[in-house]
Structures are given as structure tokens and as C-alpha cells.
Amino acid sequence: MSSGPGPGPEPEPETYEEQNVHKVYQQIAGHFSATRYKPWPIVEKFLLGLSPGSVGLDVGCGNGKNLQVNRDVFIVGSDRSENLAKIALQHHPHSTVVADILHLPHRDASFDFAVCIAVVHHMSTPARRVQAIAEILRTIKCGSATAPGGQLLVYAWALEQKSSRRGWDKGDSQDLMVPWVRKAKPGSGEEDQTFHRYYHLYESGELERDIEQAGGLVVESGYEKDNWWAIATPRPTS
């Protein structure tokens, strides 16, 4: 028999992510942007390998640091954080919109490529992570017998970070709150502020499984800078 009231029902995933992901990025947008200025090597290689004139998406573009990698392609960036999307607007001629990864405002099979870097791991349930990948794949051109399909590059934080400063590894929790410390300006009299963001840490092989469940075919995958990454294409419908 319980000696008192229980912890109560778990919040809905949308509410949980609003409080522990979206709201946090709105608050830290400026400070977060100042720390994000260089594309990761695999991201840079993927974008530079695209055909001139290609049109694609950067879903969860943050401050837009990846938009300027290849000036011969056009990218529509999107982010759930209005404050980050506003920062990304500076990268002309590309465009940026405020959009939820689960409900992208784009037509089916209309883009040549997409990148989604360090976003899917913020979705708080397995079904929502698969749904997020499926929603991006929906927007990418499908291949045929005569033409290859478009490609998606997706990154997610790895559980296997034993050699990094974080030290996570197999056996540790895959779902956790990660602190972000916003340092106060020297002499301001203010105190540092700590914000906590929800992350799901992907174990080896999990990202590929999510892509398969989402209707994609994995072309290539690997590990870089404490992240698992994969390149996928929409599975042909016929």
C-alpha cells in the first residue's frame, strides 16, 4: 500500500520536449550560436559533394553554420527555435523558416538532399525519433531505375563516448538531461545560468534501425566526434 501520492502521470512527449528542448534553445540561442561556427568534416564533405544547382533542406539548422558550405546549392533551413532561425537568416541567398521536424511545410519528394545534424536525439520517444526521420525522407526525391534518389545525412549523439570528456559508454542511461552553462559577463554582477536539455544517446546500430523503420535505405554510416551518422535515401515505392 502506498504511503503517499505517487509522482503522477508522465507529461505528454510534446509538453516534455517543449519544456526540456524547445524552451531551452529559445533561451540560450545567442550563446549557443556563438559556439557553433564550423561544419563537421562529414557534413562538409556531404554538402561539397552535391551537384551544382541542387536544392535541399537543413532541418534543425540552428544558427545556419552549414548553409554557406557549398555556394553552388540552395538550402531551405528550418528550426523549431524562432530565435535561432532569425540568426540563420543572415546566410543569403538561402532561406530559413520556423518549423517542427515532425510537421515540415514542404511537398513530398521535392528536394535533392537534406541534412539533419544533432536534432533527432532531442525527440523523447522511439516512435517520435522514427517519425522525425520519416518526415524528412518524405520530402526527398525517390530514386528510379534511371535516376538515383536524393540523400539525407543525419547525425545523433552517441552513447559510446568513452574517450570524450563526457565519458558515456555502453551500460549508461541512454536518456538523460545534459547541462548547458551560460556564463555571466565579467563584472555584470550576474550569476552563471545552467539549463538542461533532453537527449537520447544512440547506441551502435540504432540510428540505422530507425532509418529502416522510417522507410529509408542506409547508404553509408559511421562515427564522428561522439556522434553516429548515416546517409540514407528514401526506399523506392515500387
C-alpha positions in Angstrom: 0.0 0.0 0.0 1.4 3.4 -0.9 2.3 5.7 1.9 1.6 8.8 -0.1 0.8 10.2 -3.6 2.9 8.9 -6.5 4.9 11.0 -8.8 1.8 11.5 -11.1 1.5 10.7 -14.8 4.4 11.4 -17.2 3.9 14.5 -19.3 3.0 14.1 -23.0 6.0 14.0 -25.3 5.1 17.3 -26.9 4.9 19.0 -23.5 8.1 17.3 -22.3 10.1 18.4 -25.4 8.6 22.0 -25.2 9.9 22.4 -21.6 13.2 20.5 -21.9 14.3 21.2 -25.5 12.4 24.0 -27.3 12.1 26.4 -24.4 15.8 25.9 -23.6 17.0 26.7 -27.1 14.9 29.8 -27.2 16.7 31.0 -24.0 20.2 30.1 -25.0 20.1 30.8 -28.7 22.6 33.7 -28.8 25.1 32.0 -26.5 24.6 28.6 -28.3 25.1 30.3 -31.7 28.4 31.8 -30.6 29.8 28.4 -30.0 28.7 26.9 -33.4 30.8 28.2 -36.3 32.5 25.3 -38.1 30.9 22.5 -40.0 31.8 18.9 -39.0 34.1 17.1 -41.6 31.5 14.6 -42.8 28.8 17.3 -43.1 31.2 19.4 -45.1 32.2 16.5 -47.4 28.5 15.6 -48.0 27.5 19.2 -48.9 30.5 19.8 -51.1 29.8 16.5 -53.0 26.4 17.7 -54.1 25.7 18.6 -57.8 25.7 22.3 -58.6 22.1 23.6 -58.6 20.9 21.1 -56.1 18.1 22.3 -53.7 17.8 20.8 -50.2 16.9 21.2 -46.6 18.8 21.7 -43.3 16.3 20.5 -40.7 17.2 21.9 -37.3 19.6 24.3 -38.9 20.4 26.2 -35.7 22.4 29.4 -36.5 22.8 28.2 -40.1 26.5 27.4 -40.0 26.1 24.7 -42.6 24.3 26.9 -45.1 27.4 28.5 -46.5 29.5 25.4 -47.0 28.6 25.0 -50.7 27.7 28.2 -52.6 26.6 26.1 -55.6 23.5 24.7 -53.9 20.4 26.3 -52.4 19.2 25.3 -48.9 16.0 25.9 -47.1 16.9 25.9 -43.4 14.4 25.3 -40.7 14.4 25.3 -36.9 11.9 25.0 -34.1 13.5 27.9 -32.3 12.5 31.2 -33.7 15.5 32.9 -32.1 17.9 30.5 -33.9 16.0 30.7 -37.2 16.4 34.5 -37.1 20.1 34.2 -36.7 20.3 31.8 -39.6 18.5 34.3 -41.8 21.9 36.2 -42.3 23.1 33.5 -44.6 21.9 34.8 -48.0 20.7 33.7 -50.5 19.4 30.7 -48.5 16.1 31.0 -46.8 15.0 29.9 -43.3 11.7 29.1 -41.8 10.4 28.2 -38.3 9.1 24.6 -38.5 8.7 21.5 -36.4 10.7 18.5 -37.6 7.5 16.3 -37.3 5.5 18.6 -39.5 7.7 20.1 -42.2 5.9 22.6 -44.5 7.3 21.1 -47.7 5.9 19.0 -50.5 6.5 15.3 -50.9 9.6 14.2 -52.9 10.6 17.8 -53.8 14.2 18.1 -52.6 17.5 16.7 -53.8 19.0 16.3 -50.4 18.6 17.1 -46.7 20.8 17.3 -43.6 19.6 16.9 -40.1 22.5 17.4 -37.6 22.1 16.8 -33.9 18.3 17.1 -33.8 16.6 13.7 -33.8 18.2 12.8 -30.5 16.0 15.5 -28.9 12.8 13.6 -29.6 11.8 11.9 -26.4 10.2 8.6 -27.6 11.4 5.9 -30.1 8.3 6.5 -32.2 8.9 10.2 -32.5 12.5 9.7 -33.5 11.4 7.4 -36.3 8.6 9.8 -37.2 11.1 12.7 -37.5 13.4 10.8 -39.9 10.3 9.6 -41.9 9.1 13.2 -42.2 12.4 14.3 -43.7 12.6 11.3 -46.1 9.1 12.2 -47.2 10.4 15.5 -48.7 13.3 13.9 -50.6 13.1 12.7 -54.2 12.8 9.0 -54.6 15.0 7.1 -57.0 14.1 5.1 -60.0 15.6 2.6 -62.4 17.0 5.5 -64.4 17.8 8.1 -61.8 19.2 8.0 -58.2 17.2 9.3 -55.3 18.0 12.2 -53.1 20.0 11.6 -49.9 19.7 12.5 -46.2 22.6 12.9 -43.9 21.6 12.6 -40.2 23.6 12.9 -37.0 22.8 11.9 -33.4 24.8 11.9 -30.2 26.4 8.5 -29.5 26.2 6.6 -26.3 29.7 5.4 -27.0 31.7 8.4 -25.9 34.2 6.7 -23.6 37.2 8.6 -24.9 35.5 12.0 -24.7 35.3 14.4 -21.8 31.7 13.2 -21.1 32.8 9.6 -20.7 29.5 7.9 -21.5 29.6 4.4 -22.7 27.6 1.1 -23.1 25.7 0.4 -19.9 25.0 4.0 -19.1 21.5 5.5 -19.4 20.5 6.5 -23.0 18.0 9.1 -21.9 19.4 12.0 -19.9 19.4 15.7 -19.2 22.6 17.5 -20.4 23.5 20.8 -18.8 24.3 24.0 -20.8 26.0 26.7 -18.8 25.6 30.3 -19.9 28.4 32.3 -18.4 27.7 35.7 -17.0 29.6 38.6 -18.4 32.5 39.6 -16.2 31.7 42.5 -14.0 28.0 42.2 -14.7 27.1 41.1 -11.1 25.0 38.3 -12.6 25.5 34.6 -11.9 26.1 31.8 -14.4 22.9 30.1 -15.5 22.5 26.4 -16.1 19.9 25.0 -18.5 19.2 21.3 -19.0 18.3 19.8 -22.4 16.9 16.3 -23.0 19.0 13.9 -25.1 18.6 10.3 -26.3 22.0 8.8 -26.8 22.1 6.5 -29.7 23.8 3.1 -29.3 25.7 1.4 -32.1 23.3 0.3 -34.9 20.3 2.2 -33.5 20.4 5.0 -36.0 20.4 2.6 -38.9 17.5 0.7 -37.4 15.5 3.9 -37.0 16.2 4.9 -40.6 15.0 1.5 -41.9 11.8 1.8 -39.8 11.3 5.2 -41.2 11.3 3.9 -44.8 14.9 4.7 -45.7 17.8 2.8 -47.1 21.1 3.3 -45.4 23.8 4.1 -48.0 26.7 4.7 -45.6 27.2 5.2 -41.9 29.9 5.8 -39.3 31.1 7.6 -36.2 32.5 11.1 -35.9 33.1 13.4 -33.0 31.0 11.5 -30.4 28.1 11.1 -33.0 26.7 8.3 -35.1 25.9 9.5 -38.6 24.2 7.9 -41.6 23.5 8.8 -45.2 20.1 7.4 -46.4 17.8 7.6 -49.4 14.0 7.1 -49.5 13.1 3.5 -50.2 11.6 3.2 -53.7 7.8 2.6 -53.6 7.8 0.2 -56.5 
